Amino acid sequence: KSCPGLLVSLLEAFEELGLNILEARVSCTDSFRLQAVGGENEEQSESIDAQVVKQAVLQAIKNWSEGTDQQ
């Protein structure tokens, strides 16, 4: 509730990377926490580097933050 739209932004970032998220858990009590479990994507033959995922998550958070500042 304190982070409306943030989970959606993160899941969209995962989708753009072609990641198949099977389960996601989020907590916003003291700080934002996300735990996501993915499965194999049959369309994608290559693995994705963890650093690429981290950068996508950070960018999604930044974009979300900038969007909430404008509202």
C-alpha positions in Angstrom: 0.0 0.0 0.0 2.9 2.4 0.7 4.5 1.6 -2.7 1.5 1.5 -5.1 2.5 0.4 -8.6 6.1 -0.6 -7.7 5.5 -4.3 -8.0 3.8 -3.9 -11.4 6.8 -1.8 -12.6 9.2 -4.6 -11.5 7.2 -7.4 -13.1 7.1 -5.4 -16.3 10.9 -5.1 -16.2 11.2 -8.8 -15.8 8.8 -9.4 -18.7 10.9 -7.0 -20.9 13.9 -9.2 -20.1 11.9 -12.3 -21.1 12.0 -13.7 -17.6 9.2 -16.1 -16.6 8.2 -15.2 -13.1 6.3 -18.1 -11.4 5.9 -16.5 -7.9 6.7 -13.1 -6.4 6.5 -11.9 -2.8 6.8 -8.3 -1.7 7.1 -6.6 1.6 7.0 -2.9 2.2 7.0 -2.9 6.1 10.4 -1.4 7.0 12.0 -1.4 3.5 11.0 -2.7 0.1 11.8 -6.4 -0.3 11.1 -8.5 -3.4 11.6 -12.3 -3.7 10.8 -13.7 -7.2 11.0 -17.2 -8.4 11.4 -17.8 -12.1 11.1 -20.8 -14.3 12.7 -21.7 -17.6 11.6 -19.7 -20.6 11.3 -22.1 -23.5 11.6 -19.2 -26.0 15.0 -18.1 -24.6 18.0 -20.3 -25.1 20.5 -18.1 -23.3 20.7 -17.4 -19.6 20.5 -13.8 -18.4 23.3 -12.3 -16.3 22.4 -11.4 -12.7 23.9 -8.0 -13.2 21.5 -7.3 -16.1 18.6 -8.2 -13.9 19.9 -6.0 -11.1 20.2 -3.1 -13.5 16.7 -3.6 -14.8 15.3 -3.7 -11.3 17.1 -0.5 -10.3 15.9 1.2 -13.5 12.3 0.1 -12.8 12.5 1.5 -9.3 14.0 4.8 -10.6 11.3 5.1 -13.2 8.6 4.3 -10.7 10.0 6.8 -8.2 10.1 9.6 -10.8 6.6 8.8 -11.9 5.3 9.0 -8.3 7.2 12.3 -7.8 5.3 13.9 -10.7 1.9 12.9 -9.4 
